[in-house]
Amino acid sequence: MDKRIVIIGAGPTGLGCAFRLLECGHKNFHVFEANDYAGGLSSSFLDKNGFTWDVGGHVLFSHYDYFDKLLDNLLKKRFLHHTRASWIRIFDRFVPYPFQNNLRYLPPDAMSECLSGLKSATFQKDKNSSNFREWIPEIFGNGIARYFMFPYNEKTWAYPLEKMSKTWIAERVSVVDFERVRKNVEEKKDDVSWGPNSTFKFPENGGTGAIFRAFVPTLKGHVAFNRKCIRINTKTSTVHFKDGSSEPYDYLVTTAPLTEIAKMLEPQRNDLAVAAENLVFASGVMIGLGFSRPCPSDKCWVYFPENKAPFYRMTYFSNYSPNNVPQGNYFSLMVEVSYSNHKKIDKSNIVNEAIEGLVQTGIIEPEWKADIVSTYVIDVPYSYPVPSLGRNLALSRIVPELAQMNIFPRGRFGLWIYEIGNMDHSVMQGAELADFLLDEKPQSTIAPYKFILGEEK
């Protein structure tokens, strides 16, 4: 097959697709990236003060041998390996993650309320929840819902929980039974190993973005930067770019947000644009703070359900690699704040609010403010693809129609499926699509989501 394959976006999915095409001997393809750098949401940036910043708190863990071997080859195994040390900051104390497994750390009254609620939920026979908000107390009881699950998820998703589906949970939320939690309390036992990222790795140098920068030389001139797609003519199978150039294609792989792609089509497809209006997302502000003092903690990251701070998560980023900060006595924190039409923030003051939140939650001392020597802010228009109640129906109307036009959306916001939006999932979506386009091989990563193939809603 010598079809011309055009790939929009040099993030994990686009680069994964391109690498696999070349690996299979197919050379008639090109990647077009709107920015002047590779990596998309997995990019990293070096600031003028010598601090490296990711776009949020990324860690590397994988479900795929192909992905693991690919990364080892790209970075020559130059990774640091970590055991997850993640916590929840609540009641002016640290509770190990997952919250629901480690209730023994709570004040007595709150612990009793959470245990009682979990016991009632465990033995509740009728479970008829129709959305995420109803599902939470149904599974965890009112105490855990009140103290952690409701406030934390509202902060993170910036979207009404009653308008979210409950079907995305899977490995994203630890679901435990009452007896396990009761024993943890009685035996004063920590229960912290749950989840696929209980161990993870991180590049020695250059942040997460180092992985995706390493793709580019292997693609031997198949990547073009500063080429933003603005129109897709489906009659002539041509992509048009902001600089006035255009590119013909036989197959178009797009990792751009699906909501934007639906509006770029010529002739216009109002039905797809209307369906895309049901795809919901949260935006985010990522704030990096560099301090001229030694790191005070060996933690990896911390969750914040309370309203003492505007952020939902904080990462001790210098603990991932000492090369994320300049040589000497420095450490770095990154905090993440979600916003949307449902959850407004004051961007002009969000850095000050974040710093004050760190003080109020006891992460830093007030006098440490004078030790902040670097501040880095990244405003991310598309941060989380929300698994809303209308998502599956919208995707079942859009994705099969695009496939009929030889347009294949993939990736975190290309396909809009949060459940398969991690870096490993995203790279594999691209690689498996390459195999499908060349040889019609199955795409195992997207296979469970049959609604995108129009098979079920």
N, C-alpha and C positions, 0 to 999 in steps of 0.2 A: 504494500500500500504506500502510495506517495502523496497522500492528501496533505494539503496545506493546513496546519494546525496553528491557530493564533491563540495565545494565552494572555488574558488580561490580569495583571497583578503578579509581582515578584515577591509574594509572601510565601508562607510554608506550602500552601496548596499548589500555587502556580509553579514554584521551583521544584516541588516534588514531582509534578507532572512532567515538567521539562527534563529533569534528570532521568526519569524513567524512559521517556521517549528516546533520548540519546543513548541510554544504556541498551535499549532494544535495537539500536542501529537506525532509528528514524531521525533524519536531519532536516526535514522540511517543516520546521516550526519556528516560532519566535515569541518571546515574552515581552510584553510592553508594560512598563511600570510608570505610574503617574508621578511618583516621587523621584528624588535623585539618589535613593538608597534602596537596598533590598531588605526584606524581613516583614513588612506590614506591621501587624500588631505584635510581632515578635522581634522588632528592631531594638537596637540599643544605641545610646548616644553618649559621647564623651564631652563633658562640659569644659569650660575654659579654666576651671580650677582643678581639673584632673580626676573628677568623679565620673564613674560610668553609671548610667541609668537605663533600666528596662522600662517598657510600657506596662507597668504593673508588676505584680509579684509572680513571675514565671518560674516554674521548676520543671526539670526534665524527668519524666517517667514514661514508660511505654507499655503498650499491649502487643507490640509487633517486633519480631526478630529482624525483619527487613529494615525498619526504622532504626533500631539499635545499631545494626552493622553499618548503615549509611552514615549515621552521625559519627561513629568511631572512625570511619574512613575519612570523613571530611575534616575532622579536628584532630586526627591522629591520636585519638584516645586521650586528649589533653582535657580531662574533666576532673573535677573534684566531687567526691561522693559524700553524701550526707544522710544521716538518719533524721527524719522529720522531728522537729521540736516545735509543735504548734500549740497555741494556747488561746483561751478566751479571757479577756479582761472584763470582769464583772464583780460587783460588790466590793470594789477596791482590792481585789485579789486576782490571782491567776488560776484559772481552772484548765486542766489539760483538755485538749481536743481529742475526741468529740465530746461536747458538753454533756450529752445525754448518757454517756458511759461513765462519767466521772463526777457524779452528783455529790460525792462525799466531801468535796472541797467547798460546798456552799454553806452559808450560815444555816444553823439548825432549822429555823422556820421555813426557809426557802427549800432546803433539802427535803423536809417532810412534805411540803406541798407538791414538789416535783415527783417524789416517790409515790405518794398517794394518787396523783393524777395518772402516772404511768401504770400503776396497778389496775386502776379502773379501766384504762384504755386497753390494757392487755386482755382483760376478761370481758370486754364489750363484744357482744355477739353481732350486733347489727352495725355494719360499717358501710355507709351509703354516701360517702363524700363525693362531691361532683367537681371540686376544685381544690387547689393547693391550700387555701386558708382552712377549709373544712377538714382536709386530710391531716393537717398538723396535729390538732388536739385529739383527733380520732386515733392516731398512732402513738403519740407521745403524752397525751393528757394535757390538762389545762396549765399545770405549773411550768413544764418545759416550754410550752407554747408561749406563755406569758413572759417568761424571763429571757428566753433566748430565741426560739424559732421565729416568732412573729417579728420582734424588733430587728433582728439581724437580717432577715430576708427582705423586710421592707426597706432597709437601708441599702441593701445590695442591688435589688432588682429595680428600685425606684418605680414600682408599678403595683397596682392593687393586687394583693395575693388572691383575692376571690376571682380575679380575671385570668389567673394562671392555671394551666393544666397540672394535674398531679402525676402525669404519666412519665415525666422526665427523670424521676428520682434516681432509680437504679443505683449506680455506685457513687452518686453525688451526695447522698444523705445517709448516714449510718442509722439503720433501723434495728433497734435492740429489744429484747424482751425484759420483762420485769425481773425475773429470777437472776439474770446475769447482772443487772444493775444492783439489785439487792445484795448479792454476794460481794460485788465490788465495794459497796459501802461497809458491810459487816467485816470484811477481811482487810479493809483499808488498802485496796488494790487499785493501782492505776491501770487503765484500759485504753491504750493510746495507739495501738498498731493497726487500727482499722484503715482500710482504703488503699487504693493503688499507688498513692504517693507517700507511703510510710517511709520509703527510702527514695532518694532522688539524686540526680547529679546536676552539675552546673559547669559551664566552660571556665577554664582557668583564667582566660583573658577575654575582654571584649564584651562581656555580658551575653545574654541569649542571642543577640543579633549576630555574634561571631559565627554561629552555625550557618546562618542564611547568607552572610557575606561570603562564606566559604563555598557556597554553591556556584557563585557567579563565574569564577575562573574555569570551573569544570564544564560550563556550558558554551565555551569557545565562541563568544560573539553572538549568541542567540538571545541576548537580553538587551533591551533598550530602555533607558531611563528618561524621565521628564516627558512621557508620552501619555497624556490623560485621555481616556476614551470618553467621547461625548455623545456619539450617535452610532447606532448599529442598523445598517440597511439590510433587512432580511431578504429583499428581492434580489439584490446584487451580491449578497453575502460579503459585505464590506464593512470594516470598522473605520470610523472617522475619529480623528484625534483633535485636541484643542489647538495644536500648532498648525492645523490645516492639512496635515498629511492623512493618508488613508492606507488601509491594508486589506487585501482580499483574503478570504478564508474558505476552506471546505468545512472545517470544524472549528467552533469558537468555544474555548474554555474560559469562563469568567469567574473571578473570585471577588469582584466588586459587590457591594451590597445589593441584594436582589431587588430591594425597593427602588434603587436607582436604575438598574438594568431594565426593569419593567417600563420605565418612562423613556428609555433611550431608543426604543424600537421604532423603525420606520419601514413600512407604514405603521402608524400608531396602533397599539393594541390596548384600547381603553379597558377591555375586560380584564386584562392582566394587571394593568395599573391599579384598577379598583380592587382587585383581589389582594394586591401587594399592600394596600392600605391597612390590611389586617395583620401585617407583620410588625411586631412591636420590638423596640430596642431601648436599652439604657445607654446613656453616654457616661463618660467618666473623666475626672480630673485626677491625674497622677502627680503627686508632689514629692520630689526628692529633697532631702535635707542632709547636707554634709556637715559634720561636727569635727572640730579640732580637739578631740579628746578620745581616749580609748573607748572601745565598745563596752557598754555596761552589762551586756547579756550574751548568753550563748543560744538564745532562742532563734528560731527561723522566722516565724510570723505569728501575728496575734490578731484575733477577731474582736470586734467591739460592738456588742449589741446595744449598749446604753447610749443615751443622747448626750453624754458628756463630751463626745467628740463627733465631728461630722463624718469621719471616715469609718468604713466598715472593716477595713483590714490594714495592717501595718506590717512591713517586712524589714527585718534587720538585714539590709542588702549587703553590707560589708561582710556579714557572716557567710554568705554564699561563696565569695572569693575575696581574699585580701587585695586582689588587683582591681577590685571595684572602687577603691579609694586610693589617694596618693600614698606614697611611702611615708611612714611616720605614725604618729598617734592620731588617727582619724577613724571615724565610723560613719555609716550612712543609714538613714531610714527612708523608706518610701511608704506613703499612705495613699489610699485610694478612696475617692469620693464619687458616688454615683449621682447622676441627675437626669431629669426628664421633664416632660410637660406635667407629670404628676408629682414631681419632687424637684422644686426649684432650689438653686443655690446662688449665692452672691459670689460670682467669680472674682470680682475685684477685691474681695476680702478673704477668699477661701484659704490662702496661705496663712494668714494671721489666725484664722479660726482653727486651722489644722494644728499650728504650733500651740495654741492655747489648749486644744484638745489633748495634746500630748502631755501638757502640764497637768491638766485636770484629772487625767486617768493615771497619773503617776509614772508615765513612761520616761519623762525627763524632768529634771529639777528646773525651777524657774530661772536660776542663774545660768543654766546651760544655753539659754537663748543667745547669750553673748558669744557663745562658741560656734554658732552657725556660720560657716564660712562659704557655703554654697547652697543655693536654692534653685531647683529645676522643676519647671511645670510643663506637663504634657496634657493638652486637652484632646480627648479622644471622642470624636463624634459618635462612633459605633464601638461600644464596649462589650455589652452583653446582648445576644439575640434572645429575647424573652420567650420562653415556651408558653405563650398565651393560649387561651382556649380556642382562638380562631386560627392558630398557626397551621395545623395539619391540613385543614380544609383549603386554606390559601395556597399552601405548597402543592397540594394535589391538583390545583387548577393551573398553577403557573409552570412548575417544573416539567411536566409531561409535554405541555405546549411548546416550551422552549426546545425540548429535545427533538420535536418534530421539525424545528427550524435548524437543527444541528448546532444548537447553543446549549452548552452544558455548564450550569452553575455549580460550583463546588466551594468548600471551605467554610469557615466559621460564619461569615455573613453571606457568602455566595449561596449556600444551601440552607442557612438559617436554622440549623439544628444544633442547639446548645449541647446536647448529649454527646455529640461527636465533634466538638469544637476545640479540643485540646490540640497541642502542636503535633503529637503523634497521629491523632485522627486526621488532622488537616493534611499533613504530608502524605498520608496513605490514601486519602480521598483523591489526591492528584495522581499518585503513582498508579492506583487501581484504575482510574479513568484512562490513563495512557494505555494500559493493557486492554481495556475495553475497546477503545477506539482503534487500536491496531489489530486485535485478535478476538474481540467480543468475549473476553474473559469476564467471569463474575466479579462484581465489586462488593466484597464482603463487608466493608465498613458501612456502606449505606444500605446493604441488603435488608436489615431489620426494619427499615423505615419505608414500608411499601407504599405509603401514601404519596411519596415523591415520584413514584412510577405510575401513579394513577390506579393502583391495584386496590387500595382501600383508603378510607378517610378516618 
